[in-house]
Amino acid sequence: MVTLSRAIPSLALVLALTACAAPATQGLRQAVTPLPDCCRATQADSRQQAIVRTAANLIGATTIESQGRRISYDCAGVTRAIYLAHGIDLYSEGAAGGQTNGVGLIYNHIRKQGRLHRGPTVHPGDLVFFDNTWDFNGDGLVNDPLTHVGIVEQVEQDGTVVFISRVAGAIERYRMNVAHPHVHRTADGRLLNDYMRRKHWRDGAQTAYLTGELFAAFGTRVIDSAAGSPDRR
């Protein structure tokens, strides 16, 4: 079990590669096309339910330890730790050519061992990937794919995806609605998209900050290899 300030006996050492949240830099976002058919929930199997319970148990955690060793406290390290608790190492496939961050390692794992998709059906326990949440390559432009990852907890009736991730100070729940990617809150106050990218005084006028705007893909880890070959982005 992965919990705040409690050990995870079955987990191995997790190495930090990069932080997942950092000050934003200047740049303009590409046009974001809403996905009106997304998202719909499906019934989670017992393995998916267990992964979600492990993630939910980490809400509010500010450190994670395994066998007395501190786990990398960024979005990729936290996500990896949750899956490791269930016998799956999301870093196992290595980099897909060249240097990458932890999110890229996880994405490559799912590309080979699962299914990458953009809905419309989303499973509890799925991974959710984001682009351009920070300036990973340090060039001051919004051209940084795969900079954040979280774990889907549930899909609400209006299609809003609730996911668990370490974004800033702690592991928390966040929301994303890709049918309305540019809307933070509705007129009646419902939260559709959380802020994911930090604002910076150098940002361009159309810089994207919301989860729905920065969404890249969902990833389903296929447990049974006979379930089909992975889709590719």
N, C-alpha and C positions, 0 to 999 in steps of 0.2 A: 504494500500500500504506500502511496505517495502522500505524505502529509506535511504540514508546517512543522518544522523543528523535530521531526521524527524520522528515524532511519528507514531505508528501504533495503532490506537485506539482500534482495535478488539483483539489485542494480549494479552495473559496472561503472567505471570512471567515465564521466562525460566531460569532454574538453570544450572550452569556450572558443568559438571562431569569430564571432562578431556580435555586437549588440544589435537589437532589433528596433530600437527606438532612439532617435538622435535628432538634434535640431535640423529643421528643414533648410533647403537651399533654394536659390532662385530657379525658376523655370515655369513653363506653361504646361498644363495637362493636355493630353490628347482627348479628343471627344469621347465621351462615355455613352455608349448605347444602352438604354435600359433593357433588361431582360424580363419582359412582361409575364412570361410563363413560369418564372422562378420566384418563389421556391415552394415545393411541396414536400412534406415530411413522409417518411415511410417507417414502418415498425422496425425498431432495432432488435437485432438478435442478442443473445446473452453476452457474447463477446463485446459487442458495441456498447451495450448497457454498462458493462463493467468498466470499459475505458472512460465512459462519460462520468461514472461515479468517482473514479480516481481523479479526473480533472476537476470535478465539482468540489471534491474534498480539499483541493488546493486553493480555493477562493480565499483571498486575503493573505496568502503566504508571501513572505518577503525573502525567505531562504529555503533551500531544499538540500537535504543531505542524504547520502547513501553510504552505508558502512563507514560512517564518520568522515566522509569526504563530501565537500560541498559541490552540488551540481551547478553547472553553468546557468546563471540566472539571467537568461535572455529568452526570447520567445521560442527559439529553436531548441535550446537546452531543456526548457520546461516541457515542450511537446515531446521531445525524445524520451525524457524521463518517464512521462506518463505511459508511453507505448512500451518502454523497456519493462515496466512493471507487469506487462502482460506478454512478455517474451518476444517482442518485436523491436528490432533495432533499426530505426529509421535512417541511420547513417550508414547502413551496411553496404550500399552500392557504391559509395565514394562519389567523387566529383565527375560530372559529365564533360570532362575536358577542360583543363585550365583551372585556375583558382576560383573558389566559390565560397559562399557563406553557408551557415548551418541550414538556412531555409532552402538554399539550392540543393544541398545534400538530401534533404527530406523530399523535395520535389522530384529529384532523380530516382530516389527509392520508389516513390509511388508510380512514376513513369514506367518502371520496370516490374514492380511487384503489385501493382494495383491499377486503378483507373482514374484518369484525370478528366474532369467534366465541368460543365457550367450549368448543371441542373437538367431538367426542372426538379427531379427528385433528389433530395438531400437526406443522407443517413445521419442519425446521431452517431458521434464518433468519427465522422468524416473530418478531414483536414480542410482548412480554408486558407488559401494563399493570397497575398497582396503584393502589388508592385509599388515602387516609388514612395514608400513610407519614410525613407530617409535617403540621403545622398551617399550611397554605398561606395561608388567609385570616386567620390570627391571632386568631380569636375564642375559642380555648380549647376548641373542640368537635371531635368526630370527624365532620366533615362536609365533607371535602376530597377530591373525586374527582380521579383522574388526577394523581397526584403522583410517580409513578415509572414507569420503562420500562427494559426490557432486551431482549436478543436471544437467542432460543432456540438452543442448541447441539445438544442431543439429548434424546431421551426414553428413559429407562432401562426395563428390562423390567417393573418394578413400577409404571410409569406416572409416576414422578418425572421432572419436567421440569428439565433442567439449562440454566441461562441465564447469560449474561455481562452484567455491568452494573457501573457505578460506583456503589457504595453508600456507602462511607465513605472510607477512606484510599487506595484504589487500585481498579483494575478487576479483578474477580475472578469466579470461577464461584460460582453459588448454586443452591440446589435448592428445588423446590416440588412438593408432591403435593396436588392439590385433591380427591382422593378421601378424604384424611385430613388436612384443613386444620389441625386443632388439635394435631397430633402433631409434635414437634420431632425426636425420635429414637424408633425402635422399641425393644422390649425387648432385641433382640439388637444394638442400637447403630447400626443403619442410619439415616442422616440423611435425613429426608423433607422438612422445611421449615426453611429458615434463618430467623433473626431479621432482620426488615427495618426495623421501627420501634424507635427507641431508647426505653428505659424512662426515665420521669421520676417523681419522687416524688409529683407531683400526679395521676398516672394513676388512673383508676377501676379497680376490681377486675377488670373484664372487658375491659379495653383489649386490643385485638388487636396482636400483634407479629410473627406468623409470616407467611411469604410466602403460604401457602395461605389464610390468613384475610383477607389484604389484596388478593388477586387480583381483578382487574376483568374482563379480557378478553385474548384473543389477537388479533393482527392480522396478516393475510397480505397483503403488497403484491402486487397483481396486476400482472404484467409485460405480459401480453397483454390488451388491452382487450376482446377478444372472449371472454375467459374468463368473463364474467358480471358483472352489476351488483353493487356492494358490498352486503353485509348491514349493517343498522344496529342499534346497540345498543338 
